[in-house]
Amino acid sequence: MAVDLASAADAVLASRAAEGDERAFEQLLRRHLGLMTAYATRLTSSRADANDAVQEASIAIWRELPTLADPAAVRGWMMRIVSRKSFDLVRARRPASDVDELELPSEHGGRDDPERAAVTGDALSGLREALQRLPESQRQVWTLREVGGESYADIAERTGTTVTAVRGLLARARETLTRDMEAWR
């Protein structure tokens, strides 16, 4: 009897995948692939590098799933692996500049009214531009915290700095973005 994995909770999928269930692993990846790719794109500033990072992360996730202590925390755990692989790529080579635009799926699956879609698209464009104007260190810290939800300690470890420095960079990034995005409030 085939089990409907599409409606299974992430924890169930992670547990089954950790036991070698390839279908459960595929469903888990499919469920989070958009977020993983968007996050990696934001970290690497390149769609090509993001795709490479997500592919490397997927392999690492499959390999490391049996070591995951809390299957309910699989999403955050996967995002930390994507973050690690993205930073490895950034350190190893200059990011490709072939794609600068991040395409995010609509919150309502494309059913938004045209005016709302236009305003949202303009706001996202404004945020992209504001993020690009930030110094690289502030942009990385902001993305790791606000998109990836990583802790200050994890960010400090990934960026090779201190928690205090992370807090300062994040505060400056937030202040700049708040000022730059004031028109969208």
ZAMARKE-675295 format. One line per 4 residues: for each residue x, z, y of N, C-alpha, C, O. Coordinates in Angstrom, 3 decimals. Example, Ala and Ser with C-alpha at 12.3 -4.5 7.8 and 13.67 -1.06 7.14 Angstrom:
BEGIN
13.190 7.800 -5.690 12.300 7.800 -4.500 13.200 7.800 -3.300 14.236 8.465 -3.319  12.850 7.080 -2.250 13.670 7.140 -1.060 12.900 7.870 0.030 13.409 8.039 1.138
// end
This chain:
BEGIN
0.838 0.000 -1.174 0.000 0.000 0.000 0.892 0.000 1.250 1.765 0.856 1.391  0.672 -0.952 2.143 1.449 -1.076 3.369 0.914 -0.107 4.421 -0.295 -0.006 4.628  1.814 0.593 5.073 1.451 1.550 6.112 1.495 0.830 7.462 2.403 0.039 7.716  0.510 1.105 8.329 0.486 0.521 9.663 1.480 1.281 10.539 1.197 2.382 11.013
2.636 0.678 10.743 3.684 1.331 11.522 3.479 1.182 13.027 4.066 1.931 13.808  2.660 0.231 13.435 2.458 -0.015 14.864 1.868 1.204 15.574 2.157 1.440 16.747  1.057 1.965 14.878 0.436 3.131 15.507 1.156 4.442 15.169 0.725 5.511 15.602  2.231 4.368 14.413 2.974 5.571 14.033 3.738 6.126 15.236 4.202 5.369 16.089
3.861 7.426 15.295 4.615 8.086 16.368 6.099 7.767 16.230 6.584 7.467 15.139  6.809 7.837 17.347 8.247 7.579 17.332 8.970 8.476 16.330 9.880 8.023 15.636  8.572 9.735 16.254 9.231 10.678 15.340 9.087 10.222 13.889 10.029 10.327 13.104  7.912 9.719 13.539 7.679 9.231 12.173 8.547 8.008 11.913 9.184 7.896 10.865
8.566 7.094 12.875 9.391 5.892 12.721 10.868 6.256 12.593 11.577 5.704 11.751  11.327 7.185 13.427 12.728 7.593 13.384 13.079 8.230 12.046 14.136 7.949 11.480  12.199 9.085 11.539 12.447 9.741 10.251 12.509 8.720 9.123 13.400 8.764 8.275  11.552 7.805 9.128 11.534 6.775 8.081 12.749 5.855 8.189 13.352 5.489 7.180
13.103 5.486 9.422 14.265 4.616 9.615 15.548 5.323 9.180 16.445 4.699 8.613  15.630 6.621 9.447 16.809 7.390 9.045 16.973 7.406 7.530 18.080 7.553 7.011  15.851 7.251 6.833 15.881 7.197 5.371 16.095 5.777 4.857 16.086 5.546 3.648  16.289 4.816 5.778 16.591 3.449 5.373 15.431 2.475 5.460 15.565 1.336 5.011
14.306 2.874 6.018 13.143 1.986 6.141 13.382 0.995 7.286 13.254 1.345 8.459  13.727 -0.235 6.929 14.043 -1.251 7.929 12.828 -1.632 8.768 12.970 -1.905 9.960  11.647 -1.656 8.177 10.432 -1.997 8.934 10.161 -0.947 10.009 9.773 -1.290 11.125  10.359 0.315 9.683 10.163 1.387 10.663 11.175 1.248 11.799 10.834 1.441 12.966
12.407 0.915 11.458 13.444 0.722 12.469 13.098 -0.456 13.382 13.233 -0.355 14.602  12.657 -1.559 12.804 12.269 -2.724 13.597 11.129 -2.378 14.555 11.141 -2.801 15.711  10.152 -1.614 14.083 9.033 -1.220 14.936 9.509 -0.314 16.070 9.065 -0.460 17.208  10.399 0.609 15.769 10.950 1.505 16.786 11.700 0.705 17.849 11.534 0.952 19.044
12.518 -0.243 17.424 13.246 -1.071 18.381 12.302 -1.929 19.205 12.445 -2.024 20.424  11.339 -2.552 18.543 10.379 -3.407 19.246 9.644 -2.610 20.327 9.407 -3.109 21.427  9.295 -1.395 20.007 8.552 -0.536 20.931 9.358 -0.222 22.191 8.788 -0.104 23.275  10.657 -0.087 22.059 11.491 0.361 23.180 12.449 -0.704 23.710 13.242 -0.426 24.610
12.387 -1.906 23.169 13.327 -2.956 23.559 13.247 -3.299 25.042 14.282 -3.482 25.683  12.052 -3.389 25.596 11.912 -3.705 27.020 12.573 -2.672 27.909 13.290 -3.019 28.847  12.336 -1.412 27.618 12.939 -0.331 28.395 14.459 -0.322 28.218 15.200 -0.160 29.188  14.914 -0.496 26.989 16.349 -0.512 26.721 17.028 -1.638 27.502 18.089 -1.440 28.094
16.411 -2.810 27.499 16.987 -3.966 28.182 16.965 -3.766 29.696 17.946 -4.067 30.376  15.857 -3.264 30.223 15.773 -3.024 31.665 16.819 -2.000 32.101 17.467 -2.164 33.135  16.975 -0.961 31.316 17.944 0.086 31.625 19.369 -0.472 31.581 20.160 -0.228 32.492  19.692 -1.212 30.532 21.033 -1.795 30.405 21.294 -2.807 31.516 22.415 -2.899 32.015
20.278 -3.561 31.906 20.434 -4.526 32.992 20.749 -3.804 34.289 21.599 -4.250 35.060  20.076 -2.704 34.533 20.308 -1.937 35.745 21.718 -1.343 35.726 22.375 -1.290 36.765  22.189 -0.897 34.562 23.515 -0.276 34.476 24.644 -1.297 34.577 25.682 -1.018 35.176  24.445 -2.476 33.995 25.518 -3.476 33.960 25.426 -4.495 35.080 26.394 -5.205 35.350
24.266 -4.579 35.742 24.002 -5.581 36.785 24.082 -7.004 36.242 24.358 -7.941 36.992  23.843 -7.168 34.958 23.914 -8.489 34.344 23.000 -8.546 33.130 23.082 -7.692 32.246  22.138 -9.538 33.084 21.253 -9.704 31.929 22.072 -10.007 30.668 21.768 -9.489 29.594  23.104 -10.839 30.794 23.929 -11.185 29.631 24.623 -9.943 29.068 24.604 -9.709 27.860
25.233 -9.152 29.946 25.895 -7.928 29.488 24.883 -6.934 28.941 25.167 -6.221 27.978  23.701 -6.882 29.552 22.650 -5.981 29.070 22.240 -6.355 27.657 22.074 -5.480 26.807  22.076 -7.637 27.398 21.712 -8.077 26.042 22.788 -7.680 25.036 22.479 -7.229 23.933  24.056 -7.849 25.423 25.156 -7.440 24.542 25.126 -5.932 24.305 25.302 -5.471 23.177
24.903 -5.172 25.365 24.870 -3.709 25.244 23.728 -3.262 24.345 23.904 -2.369 23.516  22.556 -3.877 24.500 21.397 -3.507 23.682 21.651 -3.874 22.223 21.269 -3.129 21.321  22.287 -5.007 21.990 22.605 -5.390 20.607 23.571 -4.384 19.985 23.375 -3.946 18.851  24.611 -4.022 20.731 25.566 -3.026 20.232 24.880 -1.674 20.026 25.143 -0.978 19.045
24.011 -1.317 20.947 23.286 -0.047 20.840 22.376 -0.052 19.618 22.268 0.960 18.925  21.728 -1.166 19.349 20.834 -1.255 18.195 21.586 -1.020 16.895 21.094 -0.341 15.993  22.762 -1.578 16.810 23.596 -1.373 15.615 23.985 0.101 15.499 23.910 0.690 14.420  24.399 0.687 16.619 24.793 2.104 16.616 23.605 3.001 16.292 23.748 3.987 15.569
22.445 2.666 16.819 21.243 3.463 16.547 20.940 3.447 15.053 20.695 4.499 14.462  20.955 2.285 14.445 20.686 2.177 13.006 21.696 3.008 12.213 21.336 3.727 11.282  22.966 2.893 12.604 24.030 3.590 11.887 23.944 5.110 12.081 24.215 5.870 11.152  23.566 5.553 13.295 23.596 6.977 13.619 22.259 7.697 13.411 22.201 8.921 13.520
21.191 6.963 13.115 19.876 7.602 12.963 19.864 8.763 11.970 19.200 9.767 12.229  20.572 8.665 10.845 20.558 9.805 9.920 21.127 11.098 10.514 20.892 12.178 9.973  21.866 11.001 11.608 22.438 12.200 12.226 21.541 12.789 13.310 21.844 13.855 13.845  20.444 12.112 13.642 19.535 12.588 14.690 18.857 13.872 14.223 18.138 13.883 13.224
19.097 14.950 14.960 18.569 16.260 14.572 17.066 16.391 14.833 16.351 16.998 14.036  16.589 15.832 15.933 15.183 15.975 16.314 14.540 14.594 16.453 14.663 13.967 17.505  13.859 14.110 15.413 13.248 12.778 15.475 12.278 12.605 16.642 12.068 11.479 17.094  11.690 13.669 17.134 10.758 13.568 18.265 11.488 13.195 19.556 10.860 12.726 20.505
12.799 13.398 19.602 13.593 13.100 20.794 14.290 11.744 20.684 15.269 11.492 21.386  13.797 10.884 19.821 14.482 9.627 19.532 14.584 8.714 20.752 15.605 8.048 20.923  13.568 8.661 21.597 13.605 7.744 22.749 14.768 8.080 23.679 15.547 7.196 24.035  14.894 9.331 24.072 15.994 9.736 24.941 17.340 9.539 24.279 18.311 9.144 24.926
17.394 9.815 22.987 18.622 9.636 22.225 19.025 8.163 22.219 20.199 7.840 22.398  18.059 7.272 22.014 18.329 5.831 22.024 18.830 5.392 23.404 19.753 4.583 23.506  18.222 5.926 24.455 18.620 5.543 25.810 20.038 6.022 26.128 20.762 5.350 26.862  20.440 7.160 25.593 21.817 7.622 25.794 22.797 6.673 25.107 23.880 6.413 25.632
22.428 6.162 23.952 23.293 5.201 23.257 23.372 3.901 24.058 24.449 3.321 24.192  22.241 3.445 24.587 22.248 2.245 25.432 23.150 2.479 26.642 23.919 1.597 27.025  23.058 3.646 27.233 23.894 3.981 28.385 25.375 3.937 28.002 26.188 3.360 28.725  25.715 4.532 26.893 27.112 4.560 26.439 27.636 3.151 26.203 28.745 2.819 26.622
26.844 2.324 25.534 27.264 0.950 25.235 27.357 0.119 26.511 28.237 -0.733 26.634  26.462 0.360 27.454 26.503 -0.362 28.732 27.777 -0.029 29.492 28.448 -0.920 30.014  28.108 1.259 29.553 29.328 1.648 30.262 30.570 1.152 29.548 31.560 0.814 30.197  30.538 1.101 28.220 31.668 0.535 27.486 31.888 -0.918 27.895 33.024 -1.343 28.108
30.804 -1.673 28.005 30.911 -3.078 28.417 31.417 -3.214 29.844 32.265 -4.061 30.126  30.905 -2.392 30.740 31.327 -2.456 32.138 32.817 -2.156 32.244 33.535 -2.807 33.003  33.272 -1.182 31.492 34.698 -0.838 31.517 35.552 -1.936 30.901 36.665 -2.186 31.365  35.046 -2.598 29.858 35.823 -3.572 29.112 35.955 -4.916 29.826 36.959 -5.608 29.660
34.960 -5.286 30.612 35.002 -6.581 31.283 34.142 -6.550 32.529 33.265 -5.702 32.692  34.418 -7.489 33.392 33.592 -7.595 34.597 32.232 -8.112 34.183 32.145 -9.012 33.348  31.170 -7.567 34.746 29.838 -8.049 34.392 29.647 -9.503 34.816 30.123 -9.928 35.869  28.948 -10.248 33.982 28.592 -11.618 34.335 27.578 -11.563 35.468 26.746 -10.658 35.525
27.650 -12.528 36.362 26.731 -12.519 37.500 25.692 -13.614 37.373 25.227 -14.161 38.373  25.327 -13.934 36.133 24.395 -15.035 35.925 22.964 -14.681 36.267 22.201 -15.557 36.673  22.577 -13.438 36.118 21.207 -13.051 36.403 21.230 -11.748 37.184 21.778 -10.745 36.726  20.637 -11.775 38.354 20.581 -10.567 39.157 19.193 -9.966 39.178 19.017 -8.817 39.583
18.215 -10.725 38.749 16.835 -10.269 38.824 16.435 -9.532 37.554 16.743 -9.974 36.447  15.767 -8.441 37.714 15.233 -7.659 36.610 13.742 -7.909 36.549 13.019 -7.614 37.500  13.276 -8.452 35.432 11.853 -8.703 35.279 11.232 -7.551 34.525 11.524 -7.338 33.348  10.381 -6.814 35.196 9.707 -5.683 34.586 8.290 -6.087 34.219 7.617 -6.747 35.010
7.822 -5.704 33.031 6.453 -6.035 32.677 5.473 -5.295 33.569 5.750 -4.190 34.036  4.349 -5.903 33.794 3.310 -5.291 34.608 2.769 -4.061 33.900 2.663 -4.031 32.674  2.433 -3.058 34.676 1.897 -1.824 34.109 0.590 -2.070 33.371 0.278 -1.362 32.413  -0.170 -3.056 33.800 -1.468 -3.335 33.197 -1.460 -4.643 32.415 -2.508 -5.263 32.233
-0.287 -5.066 31.952 -0.205 -6.257 31.125 -0.632 -7.530 31.845 -1.188 -8.430 31.214  -0.387 -7.628 33.142 -0.699 -8.849 33.869 -2.130 -8.911 34.368 -2.536 -9.947 34.896  -2.909 -7.858 34.226 -4.305 -7.870 34.654 -4.472 -7.377 36.083 -5.599 -7.236 36.559  -3.360 -7.112 36.779 -3.447 -6.652 38.166 -4.057 -7.740 39.026 -3.972 -8.929 38.716
-4.672 -7.307 40.111 -5.178 -8.301 41.049 -3.988 -8.908 41.789 -2.947 -8.260 41.902  -4.117 -10.126 42.291 -2.987 -10.827 42.910 -2.363 -10.073 44.082 -1.141 -10.070 44.230  -3.188 -9.432 44.919 -2.646 -8.716 46.065 -1.760 -7.551 45.609 -0.662 -7.349 46.127  -2.261 -6.792 44.630 -1.485 -5.656 44.127 -0.196 -6.145 43.466 0.860 -5.536 43.641
-0.277 -7.238 42.709 0.913 -7.791 42.056 1.942 -8.217 43.102 3.138 -7.997 42.914  1.491 -8.823 44.198 2.406 -9.263 45.248 3.079 -8.072 45.918 4.287 -8.093 46.153  2.309 -7.038 46.224 2.859 -5.849 46.872 3.852 -5.159 45.944 4.932 -4.752 46.370  3.481 -5.031 44.681 4.375 -4.398 43.712 5.664 -5.204 43.560 6.759 -4.642 43.526
5.521 -6.525 43.469 6.697 -7.387 43.354 7.607 -7.263 44.561 8.829 -7.217 44.421  7.008 -7.207 45.760 7.802 -7.041 46.978 8.506 -5.685 47.002 9.663 -5.588 47.410  7.810 -4.651 46.568 8.412 -3.317 46.537 9.577 -3.273 45.550 10.618 -2.685 45.841  9.401 -3.895 44.384 10.495 -3.929 43.409 11.683 -4.720 43.948 12.836 -4.341 43.742
11.394 -5.813 44.636 12.480 -6.588 45.257 13.203 -5.741 46.295 14.431 -5.760 46.378  12.436 -4.999 47.083 13.038 -4.116 48.077 13.913 -3.049 47.434 14.996 -2.741 47.930  13.434 -2.488 46.325 14.219 -1.476 45.617 15.489 -2.090 45.041 16.563 -1.494 45.136  15.377 -3.277 44.444 16.568 -3.962 43.915 17.612 -4.155 45.005 18.796 -3.884 44.804
17.157 -4.630 46.166 18.078 -4.871 47.271 18.693 -3.554 47.759 19.894 -3.484 48.021  17.874 -2.529 47.875 18.383 -1.226 48.315 19.399 -0.679 47.312 20.422 -0.122 47.708  19.125 -0.834 46.028 20.068 -0.380 44.999 21.377 -1.151 45.077 22.447 -0.569 44.902  21.307 -2.446 45.336 22.527 -3.259 45.417 23.397 -2.853 46.606 24.617 -3.010 46.566
22.771 -2.330 47.666 23.535 -1.905 48.844 24.231 -0.555 48.632 25.159 -0.213 49.365  23.784 0.204 47.639 24.426 1.496 47.369 25.841 1.274 46.849 26.109 0.272 46.185  26.745 2.199 47.146 28.061 2.146 46.490 27.869 2.230 44.964 26.942 2.883 44.486  28.735 1.578 44.225 28.608 1.498 42.762 28.443 2.875 42.115 27.616 3.042 41.219
29.225 3.860 42.563 29.151 5.193 41.949 27.772 5.820 42.168 27.239 6.456 41.259  27.186 5.653 43.355 25.853 6.194 43.621 24.801 5.455 42.801 23.886 6.078 42.263  24.923 4.124 42.700 23.956 3.332 41.941 23.977 3.735 40.466 22.923 3.868 39.844  25.160 3.926 39.911 25.262 4.313 38.498 24.632 5.681 38.261 23.854 5.855 37.323
24.964 6.644 39.102 24.439 7.999 38.941 22.917 7.992 39.094 22.213 8.617 38.301  22.405 7.289 40.112 20.953 7.213 40.335 20.265 6.589 39.123 19.239 7.097 38.670  20.808 5.508 38.597 20.198 4.826 37.451 20.209 5.703 36.215 19.205 5.788 35.508  21.326 6.356 35.943 21.403 7.234 34.777 20.392 8.367 34.855 19.797 8.745 33.846
20.197 8.911 36.055 19.280 10.045 36.217 17.824 9.595 36.305 16.972 10.103 35.576  17.538 8.654 37.186 16.157 8.284 37.474 15.556 7.324 36.451 14.362 7.403 36.161  16.350 6.436 35.910 15.836 5.493 34.906 16.057 6.039 33.506 15.158 6.012 32.665  17.271 6.537 33.266 17.602 7.012 31.931 17.211 8.441 31.652 17.132 8.839 30.490
16.961 9.234 32.696 16.568 10.619 32.508 17.670 11.494 31.950 17.393 12.518 31.327  18.918 11.105 32.164 20.034 11.859 31.598 20.317 13.115 32.412 20.007 13.182 33.601  20.902 14.090 31.768 21.235 15.347 32.433 22.453 15.156 33.328 23.216 14.204 33.166  22.623 16.074 34.272 23.778 16.010 35.155 25.076 16.072 34.345 26.035 15.362 34.647
25.102 16.920 33.320 26.306 17.060 32.497 26.614 15.753 31.763 27.771 15.338 31.701  25.589 15.104 31.210 25.803 13.829 30.514 26.301 12.758 31.479 27.182 11.968 31.140  25.734 12.736 32.681 26.155 11.748 33.678 27.606 11.999 34.072 28.391 11.058 34.193  27.961 13.264 34.271 29.340 13.599 34.630 30.301 13.142 33.537 31.368 12.601 33.826
29.925 13.359 32.300 30.773 12.946 31.183 30.925 11.426 31.142 32.032 10.919 30.965  29.821 10.699 31.303 29.857 9.230 31.247 30.652 8.609 32.384 31.335 7.601 32.204  30.554 9.224 33.559 31.213 8.644 34.723 32.603 9.237 34.967 33.312 8.805 35.876  32.987 10.216 34.166 34.313 10.808 34.291 34.482 11.633 35.557 35.540 11.621 36.185
33.428 12.347 35.923 33.473 13.162 37.132 32.895 14.540 36.822 32.701 14.883 35.656  32.623 15.324 37.848 32.082 16.665 37.644 30.584 16.683 37.924 30.044 15.769 38.549  29.927 17.731 37.455 28.500 17.901 37.716 28.257 18.020 39.223 27.273 17.489 39.737  29.143 18.710 39.922 29.005 18.851 41.372 29.077 17.493 42.061 28.288 17.207 42.962
30.016 16.663 41.639 30.138 15.322 42.214 28.900 14.490 41.912 28.434 13.734 42.764  28.362 14.626 40.695 27.145 13.906 40.324 26.002 14.320 41.232 25.264 13.470 41.729  25.852 15.608 41.451 24.777 16.096 42.328 24.917 15.519 43.740 23.927 15.115 44.350  26.133 15.484 44.246 26.376 14.939 45.585 26.079 13.446 45.653 25.420 12.984 46.585
26.559 12.697 44.676 26.307 11.251 44.646 24.814 10.960 44.542 24.293 10.070 45.215  24.140 11.716 43.698 22.709 11.525 43.507 21.936 11.868 44.789 21.003 11.158 45.163  22.321 12.936 45.445 21.651 13.325 46.692 21.822 12.239 47.754 20.865 11.901 48.450  23.038 11.687 47.883 23.271 10.626 48.866 22.502 9.357 48.499 21.950 8.691 49.374
22.466 9.024 47.210 21.722 7.838 46.773 20.237 8.000 47.062 19.594 7.082 47.572  19.695 9.162 46.737 18.265 9.406 46.982 17.944 9.348 48.472 16.929 8.780 48.873  18.809 9.935 49.286 18.594 9.931 50.733 18.598 8.503 51.278 17.736 8.133 52.075  19.566 7.712 50.847 19.660 6.326 51.302 18.456 5.516 50.833 17.876 4.758 51.611
18.079 5.670 49.568 16.944 4.917 49.041 15.635 5.329 49.705 14.778 4.488 49.974  15.484 6.619 49.965 14.277 7.089 50.652 14.177 6.452 52.029 13.106 5.997 52.430  15.278 6.418 52.743 15.295 5.809 54.072 15.039 4.299 53.980 14.236 3.760 54.743  15.715 3.620 53.053 15.566 2.165 52.917 14.187 1.755 52.432 13.717 0.662 52.750
13.534 2.621 51.663 12.224 2.268 51.093 11.066 2.846 51.899 9.920 2.794 51.453  11.344 3.392 53.067 10.309 4.016 53.897 9.146 3.053 54.180 7.992 3.477 54.240  9.442 1.791 54.351 8.408 0.787 54.657 7.411 0.626 53.512 6.304 0.136 53.731  7.778 1.025 52.302 6.909 0.821 51.128 6.041 2.041 50.840 5.280 2.038 49.872
6.142 3.079 51.659 5.339 4.291 51.424 3.930 4.102 51.891 3.113 5.015 51.774
// end
